C-alpha cells in the first residue's frame, strides 16, 4: 500500500498533525501547549551543495505560548550518523526561523527507541556545549489499544497503536478493534488511515488479517490522497535506490583501482543525493590518483 513503513510512520502526522501533540501529551506526558494552527513546512534543510539534509516531516505549530517547529523523524534502526544530523537540523531550523524546534522520533523497534531516547551531548564532558533530547514514540510507550470502545474514543491514537504494535499475539485484537472504530469516522480519513496501517504491518500474517478485515470496505483502498502518498513513497524509494547505486559505483571504481578511500571521502559520497554530481564523481574516479581529487573542481 503506502510505499514504505518509513514513509507512513511520519506522514501520518501530515494527515493528522493534532495526533502528534496528542501523543506527546498522552504517551510521553509532555505538556505541549494548546495549538491553534498547524502548517506543513519544507523538509529540505540543504545549505550548501552537494550535501543535502532532509527531515522526514516538518510542521509549524502556532500555540498560545508561541511558535514551535515539530521535527518528526521515522527511524527504522540504530544509526550513529544521527548524532550529527539531528543537532544540525535543530540548530539550522532555529537559526533560520527563530522558533523553538522540537525533535520527535517514531519507531516500531524497542531497541531503536531505547537508542534514540539517549541524549546527544556535544562538547566537554560535564559541561556540554549542546545537548539534544529526542522525544521518542515507540512500542514501549505508545499504548496498546485492543479494546473497541477505547479505539472508538481515540481513533487516531488507535491507528498509531496498530502502526507500532501490529505484530505477535496482540495483533488480532488491535486490528479488529481499529477496523470497527474506523467505521465511526468519515470515509476520507478512514481511507488514509487504512493505507498507513497496511504499510506499517511487517508481520505477513498481520498484514493479511488487516486486508481481510478491509475486504468489505474496498473503497478505502482507492482513496485519491492515499494513492498519492503511495506513489510518492514508491518514487522516493526508486530515487533513493538510484542514488545508492551511483554512490556505490564511485567507491567501487576507486577500490578497483587500488586507491585508498578515507572515511571522510566515503561519508561525503554516501551523503550526496544529487545523481548528476555522483555521475561526475564516477567519471573522475576513473582518472584520479587520490580519492580527495574527486571533489576538486577544474
Secondary structure, DSSP 4 states (H G I P E B T S, - for coil): --S-HHHHHHHHHHH-HHHHHHHHHHHH---PPPEEEEEE---B---STTB--B-SEEEEEEETTEEEEEEEEE--S--TTHHHHHHHHHHHHHHHH-SEEEEEEE-S-HHHHHHHTS-EEEEETTEEEEEE--EEESTTTS-----HHHHHHTHHHHHHHHHHH-SGGGHHHHHHHHHHHHTTS-HHHHHHHHHHHHHH--SHHHHHHHHHHHGGGGGGGG-HHHHHHHHHHHHHHHHHHHHHHHHHHHHHHHHHTT----HHHHHHHHHB--HHHHHHHHHHHTT-SSGGGGG---
